[in-house]
Amino acid sequence: MSTAPGHYPDPGFQQPAPRGRSIAALVLGIASLPFGFLLPLPSVAILLGVLARRREPWARGMATAGLVLGIVGLAIGLFVAWALLIVIAIVVNQSRGNVPAGLFLGA
């Protein structure tokens, strides 16, 4: 914004505050919902959400949303990893003949 000599911007005018951490936390939190099994993704969203809540109080809503979505993404990712490990264990045990075929599958 250019001003004429001797003319100053309005006293109420302020440069917009940076919101980099809040936006990054929100984007990574949203991305961690379908890709929560990639553990660094929700972990970074949680970390950035905490940092943004402390250092960017004007963008607290975005930071909180990123933090909550990161926690939900982490929970989904851990549940998917746990379920996958159980399925792999069942398949391996059935292939070795250690577990009856219908024991875990309800048959």
Secondary structure, DSSP 8 states (H G I E B T S, - for coil): ----TT----TT-------HHHHHHHHHHHHHTTTTTSTHHHHHHHHHHHHHHHH-GGGHHHHHHHHHHHHHHHHHHHHHHHHHHHHHHHHHHHHHT-S-TTTTTT-
